[in-house]
Amino acid sequence: MDDNKIIILMDHTIHHNEHHAEDFDDIASKLKEAGADEAASLAEEAAKDVQAAVDKLKKAEELYKQSL
C-alpha cells in the first residue's frame, strides 16, 4: 500500500472512531437520565477507551508522516 493510501486509511479510522466515542458518551448520558448509573459509568469508560485508542493512532500517524 502506498504512503498516501495509508495516511488516508488512518485519517478515516481516526474520524470514524471519534464518532464512536461520541456515541458512547451519548449513550452514557441517556443511561444516567434513566437512572442506570453503573451502566452509564461503563459506557463512559468505553468512550474513554476508544478515545485513548484514537489518540494512539493519531500519534502513530504523526510518526509515520515524520518518517516519510
N, C-alpha and C positions, 0 to 999 in steps of 0.2 A: 504494500500500500504506500502511496507516495505521501510526502510530508503534509501537503495541503489537505489531503483527504483525512489524515489522522487528526489534524487540528480541527477540521470541520466536525468530525465524529465526536471529539472531546467537547467542543462547544455545544453541540446538540445534546449530549449526555448531561452536561452540567446544567443547562437550562431545563431540560426535562425533569431532572431530579430536584431542582429547586422548586419546581411546581409541586412535586410530591411532598416536599417538606411543608409547603404552604397548605396543601390539602390536609396533612396530618394535624397541623395547628388548628385548622378549621374544625376538624373532627373533635379535637380536644376541647375546643370551645363549646361545641354542641353537647358533648358529654358532660361538661361542667354544668351547663344550663339544665341538663336532665338530672343532675344530682349524682352522677356516676363519677365521683372524684378519683377513685382508684383507676378506673379505665381511662379517665382523662389524663392522669399522670403518665400512664403507659404510652398514650398517644403523643404526649408532649416529648417523652423520651425518644420515641420513634422519629419525631421531627428533628430532634437534636442529632440523632444518629445519622440520619440522611444528610443533614446539613454538614456534619463533620466529614462525611464521605465526599460531598461536593467540594468542600474546602481542600481536601487532599487532592482531588482530581484537578482543581484549579492550580495548585502548586505543581503538580505533575506536568500540566500544560505549560506553565511558565518555564520550568526546567527544560522541557522538550524544545520550546521555542528558542531558548538561550543556546541550546546545543546546535542549532541549525546554522 
